[in-house]
């Protein structure tokens, strides 16, 4: 519901080796990707009951994210991040998710620490309003 305070679960640096990018080299050789997730839920019931089934299982989320990164090759990090977000938004009780995908060794003419893309997705409330922002 809009206006309810949400609780945040953060998972950092899910490390996956996969093939994403536009260059031939990126499609032929696995590269390291690090994925950060910020998952907003209403955890009130889980907190009251101390019951894992009333929240999200961190292990399941990390495994699902890893599988998404490995199963299909995308040209753009934007597409990959969006696919992760869309898939995880299907899980109750997730209300909003922020996904950051970082490529740690991008094919670039200069050395950089990483390149990354961040997408945010949220549920639509009953009157068509976003649950967030």
QUITA-V182735 format. One record per pair of residues at least 12 apart in sequence whose C-alpha atoms are under 10 Angstrom apart, sorted by sequence separation. I is the first residue (numbers start at 0). J is the second residue. D is the distance in whole Angstrom. If there is no record, write none. Layout:
# QUITA-V182735
I	J	D
I	J	D
This chain:
# QUITA-V182735
16	28	9
17	29	5
18	30	6
19	31	10
41	53	10
42	54	6
67	79	8
68	80	9
84	96	6
101	113	6
102	114	5
103	115	9
119	131	10
16	29	6
17	30	6
18	31	9
19	32	9
41	54	8
42	55	9
67	80	10
83	96	10
84	97	7
100	113	10
101	114	6
102	115	6
15	29	9
16	30	5
17	31	7
18	32	9
40	54	8
68	82	9
83	97	10
84	98	6
100	114	8
101	115	4
102	116	9
15	30	8
16	31	5
17	32	7
40	55	9
67	82	8
68	83	8
83	98	7
84	99	10
100	115	5
101	116	7
15	31	6
16	32	6
64	80	10
67	83	6
81	97	10
82	98	10
83	99	10
99	115	7
100	116	5
101	117	9
14	31	7
15	32	5
16	33	9
38	55	9
66	83	10
80	97	9
81	98	8
83	100	9
99	116	6
100	117	7
14	32	6
15	33	6
64	82	10
65	83	9
80	98	6
81	99	10
98	116	8
99	117	4
100	118	9
13	32	8
14	33	5
15	34	8
64	83	6
67	86	8
79	98	10
80	99	7
81	100	10
98	117	5
99	118	7
12	32	8
13	33	5
14	34	7
63	83	9
64	84	9
67	87	10
79	99	10
80	100	6
97	117	7
98	118	5
99	119	9
12	33	5
13	34	5
14	35	9
79	100	8
80	101	10
97	118	6
98	119	6
11	33	8
12	34	5
13	35	7
38	60	10
64	86	9
77	99	9
96	118	8
97	119	4
98	120	9
11	34	7
12	35	5
13	36	9
63	86	9
64	87	8
76	99	9
77	100	8
96	119	6
97	120	7
10	34	8
11	35	4
12	36	9
36	60	9
63	87	8
76	100	7
95	119	7
96	120	5
97	121	9
10	35	6
11	36	6
36	61	9
76	101	8
95	120	6
96	121	6
9	35	7
10	36	5
11	37	9
35	61	10
76	102	8
94	120	9
95	121	4
96	122	9
9	36	6
10	37	7
34	61	9
60	87	8
94	121	6
95	122	6
8	36	8
9	37	5
10	38	8
36	64	9
93	121	8
94	122	6
95	123	10
7	36	10
8	37	6
9	38	6
35	64	10
93	122	8
94	123	9
7	37	6
8	38	5
9	39	9
34	64	8
60	90	9
94	124	10
6	37	10
7	38	5
8	39	6
34	65	9
6	38	8
7	39	4
8	40	8
33	65	10
68	100	10
88	120	8
5	38	9
6	39	5
7	40	6
32	65	10
84	117	10
87	120	10
88	121	7
89	122	10
5	39	6
6	40	5
7	41	9
8	42	10
34	68	9
84	118	7
85	119	10
88	122	8
95	129	10
4	39	9
5	40	5
6	41	6
7	42	9
55	90	8
80	115	10
81	116	10
83	118	9
84	119	7
85	120	7
94	129	10
95	130	8
4	40	9
5	41	5
6	42	6
32	68	9
54	90	10
55	91	8
80	116	7
81	117	9
82	118	10
84	120	6
85	121	9
94	130	7
95	131	7
3	40	10
4	41	7
5	42	7
6	43	8
54	91	8
55	92	7
79	116	9
80	117	7
81	118	6
84	121	9
94	131	9
3	41	8
4	42	9
5	43	9
53	91	9
54	92	6
55	93	8
76	114	9
77	115	9
78	116	9
80	118	6
81	119	8
4	43	10
53	92	8
54	93	8
76	115	7
77	116	6
79	118	10
80	119	9
81	120	8
29	69	10
52	92	10
76	116	6
77	117	8
78	118	10
0	41	9
75	116	9
76	117	9
77	118	8
32	76	10
8	54	10
26	72	8
34	80	9
38	84	10
8	55	9
10	57	8
14	61	9
25	72	10
26	73	9
36	83	10
9	57	9
10	58	10
13	61	7
17	65	9
26	74	9
36	84	9
8	57	8
12	61	10
13	62	9
15	64	9
16	65	9
19	68	9
25	74	9
34	83	10
38	87	9
10	60	9
11	61	9
14	64	10
15	65	6
18	68	9
19	69	9
38	88	9
41	91	10
42	92	8
10	61	8
13	64	8
14	65	8
15	66	9
17	68	7
18	69	8
21	72	10
40	91	9
41	92	7
42	93	10
13	65	7
15	67	10
16	68	8
17	69	5
18	70	10
19	71	8
20	72	8
21	73	8
22	74	8
40	92	6
41	93	8
15	68	7
16	69	7
17	70	9
18	71	8
19	72	5
20	73	6
21	74	5
39	92	9
40	93	5
41	94	8
14	68	10
15	69	7
17	71	9
18	72	6
19	73	5
20	74	4
21	75	7
38	92	10
39	93	6
40	94	5
17	72	8
18	73	8
19	74	6
20	75	6
38	93	7
39	94	6
40	95	7
17	73	10
18	74	9
19	75	7
20	76	7
38	94	8
39	95	5
40	96	9
19	76	7
38	95	6
39	96	6
37	95	8
38	96	5
39	97	9
37	96	6
38	97	7
19	79	8
36	96	7
37	97	5
38	98	9
36	97	6
37	98	7
35	97	8
36	98	5
37	99	9
35	98	6
36	99	7
34	98	7
35	99	5
36	100	9
34	99	6
35	100	7
33	99	8
34	100	5
35	101	8
33	100	6
34	101	6
32	100	7
33	101	5
34	102	9
32	101	5
33	102	7
31	101	8
32	102	5
33	103	7
31	102	6
32	103	6
30	102	7
31	103	6
32	104	9
30	103	8
31	104	7
32	105	10
30	104	7
31	105	9
30	105	8
25	105	9
33	113	10
25	106	8
32	113	9
34	115	9
36	117	10
38	119	10
20	102	10
24	106	8
32	114	10
33	115	9
34	116	10
35	117	9
37	119	9
38	120	10
39	121	9
19	102	9
32	115	9
34	117	10
36	119	10
38	121	10
22	106	8
8	93	10
20	105	9
21	106	10
7	93	10
16	102	10
20	106	9
6	93	10
9	96	10
12	99	9
13	100	9
14	101	10
15	102	10
5	93	10
6	94	10
7	95	9
8	96	10
9	97	9
10	98	10
11	99	9
12	100	9
5	94	8
7	96	9
12	101	9
5	95	9
39	131	10
1	94	10
0	94	9
1	122	10
0	122	9
1	123	9
0	123	9
1	124	7
0	124	7
1	125	9
0	125	9
5	131	10
1	128	8
3	130	9
0	128	10
1	129	8
2	130	8
3	131	10
0	129	9
1	130	5
2	131	8
0	130	7
1	131	7
0	131	10
1	132	10
